[in-house]
Amino acid sequence: MQLIPLCVTLLCSTLLFAKARAGTASISSYPLAVRNPYLSAWLPGNVASDAPTAEPEFWQGQTLYWPVFARVAGITYYLFSEINGVDNAEAATQTAIEFTSTHTIITYTAGDATVTVDFFSPVSPSNYIRQSLPYSYLTVSVTSSASLDVQIFSGVDDSWVGFSGSLDASVQTASDGESVYFNISDPGQTLYTENDQMAAWGSLVFGSKPSAASTMTTQYGLRKTVQQAFVADGSLGDSAVAYVEDYLFGVAHDFGSVSSAAATFAVGYDRAHALTFLGESYSGYYMSEYPTPATALPAFLSDYESAYAESVTLDERVVDAGSAFSTEYTDLLEQSVRQIYGAMDVVVPTSSLDTADVLVFLKEISSNGDVSTVDVIFPTFPALYTISPEWIKLLCLPYLIYLNTDEWPEKYIPHDLGSKLPSLDRFQASANLGGVAYPIASGHNGGVDEAIYVEATAPFFTLLYSYNQATGSSTDWLDSYTEKLLVAGDWTVTNGLYPSSQLSTVDAISASADQTGLATSAAVGLKALGALLGLSNYTSYGASFAETIYTDGVGLDSTSAPTHMTYNYGDDSSWLTAFHLFPDALLGLDTFPAAAAELEAAWYSEKYADLADVSGGVLYAVPGNGNSVDFMISEWALWAGATSDYYAASYGIGAKAVTAMHTFVTNGLNPVPMPTKFIVAGDADIGTYVNNKARSTVGSVWALVSLNGSW
């Protein structure tokens, strides 16, 4: 990785803190290296106050070893990842930890010096090469009032990989002739396999680059041997020539006597074959320019200055967007950004590397790992709509390509594009299915898919229309897919108003018929399809559905004096979070009258009040099918909050949803990457998360900005 000249490093740091507020809340987990589903390193919030001994984790929870040392005036200070300490070294004194949308910054004192460690994962959705490069930056800076001898070290071991056994390990010089990197791979690897969610194919890459200001040395060997080599004189020595389990690869920079110094390292996980779509291999977009780690790593290092400048701009915009609401909301926005984009891969066909064929795929992280699940893309879309609407198209396009193969036998849109579950019980909640799906997007040629029919189909129409609305683009790109969309539209007309027994997107609740939420989804989706294609028949059906549900009261608890929308038709005591009213408002579809959102806002206000002394949250629903619900789903609570604020701001539902989620991600009970589903009622485990973590669905935090704010 490129060692940026000191003046550039200090300039970037000055810009970052002068223009962009850095969050200081004690969040659930801090993003460190979060770039795609397989490069996803985090610092759990419950250990973040003692970073020198804290162990970072992969999103699934596996411990990663990522040591960082600074040697100042002959004394070595360990800064990160050393739970058992280091012989002949001292723990630096941590003074702060802060985060922006793209950086996590930890500050220490080490003797007479101040040390900062900056974990920087670029988020550059309009620059597909920068966004797809599977690497993340670590920059260590040392400053003091007087000149001191300074050396800086970092390294990795094989805890970052999902394979074991007889592996290949090597230390290589990159194509620029200067950058040096370490590589671990499995010569017997099987493509597209996982080990407890970690990639079991591809290779770990870690490296750095010398500069005129420093002398760089490297070493691969026994952990203690490498540590003590650096402790002794700030340099490293001979490397092992073959892989040995648990050996450490380290890189050291010696700056001599200086008053300030900065060294930058890169960590990455290279997958030349990133995923497979309908039997064809796809690779990261970056491979169209940099097809090997030997070329990609130095390109990434050389891009540091530009990537940093872009990150400052993004960080500022996120703060500006959040500050119109609250500090709590700004915290949530900042915490969400790396997690959103770190769940996706930007790819092109391996055979051609043709950038005209770019696609984006999303992993359904922390449940069953399905590929590009519609009802995971859907809660993600407020962020994409706001920041990078082109990504909505790139996520939907694989579905359209698949539909045109005629291999999908049903008329509705499939729930996902891949799940290696041939014996799938389609009525079983996805969180219990198991198996490996991502990165194999094979479709469901037998038509056996999870029983989410309406809430995959109608939101798909809404997603397509949201792209059109956000970009103002022509719909010509849909011409070759229109026939399949019309088939799905006609299916929705027939099956949307009185849905058969099926699951909703909240598949922890068992299947039932006549769900008001599904019918609401169908109404909004049909209006979106009609607007997208200029077909008034679908527009009319959407309006007619809404009239039946709301005006005629089929989906209300009373026709004469309604107080809320029901979960199931005819069960007046049931209710739900009517989140589909959000895209209706956002896209100006006006499927439902403002009075529907006003009614719901008043109801939500009562429901928040019911739990004010218990959790401060709100239940997702009280179903009419005998299911007991004790959880809040923050994605849908935030959608409901944004819609309520748009139509009935006096209830303050948006602020209530924000405060509840902020409380749950800062209460110290949930040391995982930004969870979204929390227990809010009952006698136990109040405020703890349930299953959902590290998901792109935190894009729903952006609902308030997209509907009621500015970007």
Secondary structure, 3 states (H helix, E strand, C coil): CCCCCHHHHHHHHHHHHHHCCCECCCCCEEEEEEEECCEEEEEEHHHHHHHHHCCCEECCCCECCCCEEEEECCEEEEEECCCCCCCCCEECEEEEEEECCCEEEEEEEECCEEEEEEEECCCCCCCHHHHHCCEEEEEEEEEEEEEEEEEEEEEECHHHCCCCCCCEEEEEECCCCCCEEEEEECCCCCCCCEECCEECCCEEEEEECCECCEEEEEEEECHHHHHHHHHHHCCCCCCCCCCCCCCEEEEEEEEEEEEEEEEEEEEEEECCCCEEECCEEEEEHHHHCCCCHHHHHHHHHHCHHHHHHHHHHHHHHHHHHHHCCCHHHHHHHHHHHHHHHCCEEEEEECCCCCHHHCEEEEECCCCCCCECCHHHHHHHHHHHHHHCCHHHHHHHHHHHHHHCCCCCCCCCCCCCCCCCCCCCCCCCCHHHCCCCCCCEECCCCCCCCCCCCHHHHHHHHHHHHHHHHHHCCCCHHHHHHHHHHHHHHHHHHHHCCCCCCECCCCCCCCCECCEHHHHHHHHHHHHHHHHHHCCHHHHHHHHHHHHHHHHCCCCECCCCCCCCECCECCCCCCEECCCCHHHHHHCCCCCCCHHHHHHHHHHHHHHHHHCCCCCCCCCCEECCCCCCCCEEEHHHHHHHHHHHHHHHHHHCHHHHHHHHHHHHHHCCCCCCCCCCEEECCCCCCCCCECCCCCCHHHHHHHHHHHHHCCC
